[in-house]
Amino acid sequence: MAKIFITGSSDGLGQLAARRLVEEGHRVVLHARNDKRAEYAIGHVPGAEKVLVAELSDREETRRLAEEVNALGIFDAIIHNAGVYQASGRVKLSVNTLAPYVLTCLIQKPGRLIYLSSGLHKGGDPDLRNLDQGRITYSDSKLHDLILAKAVARKWPDVFSNAVEPGWVPTKMGGPGAPDDLQKGFETQVWLAVSEEARVSGRYFFHKREAPYKKEADNTDLQEQFLEKCEQITGVRFPR
């Protein structure tokens, strides 16, 4: 039985992954951005142990969330699932890029880290100067998540850190006409969180298979620049 924390698990892929993990007998802690969504989350994943509330676009709430997660002890896996699509560049930066960075830095190291990227990351701009102004696109933010997963895998060899492309699936974010398989969209996160077959690191997966990705993410200089830029913006240093 594994102990797993999932950000953005009040609905969509996060909720589906949480429900599957609970069905398999694992201990799951949920996350929602406000009390109303927390009530909705626990109602749809009734076997979950707890739901933590924090608005990830708020830096202080994100820090507090890390403290609350740490108060629950060390987790076997953390799935950084939360993300926004139709939002300003600054909100995308806060939720999609900086929140996973801050939580990774401040939460006690789990055994596994899973970061939700997207096939759209291939159109992301590796020029990190845009972070200062908050002028980033969704594609940029998903490239950042892949860079973070790669950096963590390199710096923390005792942690399995990977990124996932769930596909264009019919969630609230993807829309009802999305063509990809919804079940396959969340199964890879579940597999990476608990499967013995998934004890690998620094990889990029689509439907449980390694998939092509933007190779700039492998550039260690870019990874270091990304960590430094996130530290400058948030005031949170990546643990050495």
C-alpha positions, 0 to 999 in steps of 0.5 A, a space after each residue: 500500500 502506497 501513500 500518495 498526494 495528488 494536486 488538482 484532484 478535485 476533478 478531471 485526471 487528478 480525481 480519476 487517478 485518485 479514485 483508481 488508486 483508492 480502489 487499489 487500496 492505496 492511501 490518497 490525499 487530495 488537493 483542491 483550490 477552495 473549500 467548495 471544491 474540497 467538498 466536491 472532491 471528497 464526495 467523488 473520492 470517498 475513500 480518500 484520507 483527506 483533502 488539503 485546500 490551497 490556491 496554487 496561484 497564491 505563493 503563500 498558500 502554496 507554501 502553507 500547502 507544503 507545510 500541511 503535506 509535511 505534517 502528514 509524513 513522508 509520501 511514497 509518491 506525489 503527482 503534480 497534476 494541477 494546471 490551468 489552461 484558460 488563464 493569464 500568463 501570470 496565473 499559468 506561471 504561478 500554477 503550472 510552473 512555480 507551484 510544482 517547483 515550490 512544492 518539490 522544494 519544500 515537501 519532504 522528498 517522496 519516493 516518486 514524483 510525477 509531473 503532468 506535462 503535455 504534448 503541447 510542450 513541444 511548442 514551448 519556448 526554452 527562453 526563460 526570460 519570459 518568466 520574469 514578466 509572466 508572459 508565458 503560454 500553456 506550452 511554455 509551462 508544460 515545457 517547464 514541467 518537463 525541465 523540472 522533472 529532468 532536473 529532479 531526476 538528475 539531482 535526486 538519484 534516490 527519487 524516481 522523477 518522470 513527466 507524463 503526457 496524458 493526451 488530449 482527453 475529454 476533461 473540463 480542460 480538454 473539452 467534450 470533443 477531445 479525441 484521446 482515451 480518457 482512461 489511458 489519460 490517467 492510467 500512466 500517472 497511476 502506473 508511475 506512482 505505484 508500479 514496480 515496472 515504473 521504477 525509472 527516472 528522467 523519462 517522458 511517458 505517453 500511455 505507459 510508453 516512453 515518447 518523443 519530447 523536446 530535447 532541449 529539456 535534457 540540457 543541464 545548463 537550461 535545467 540549472 538556469 530554470 532552477 535559478 530563475 524559479 528561485 529568484 522569483 519565489 525566494 525558494 531554493 532547490 535543496 542542494 
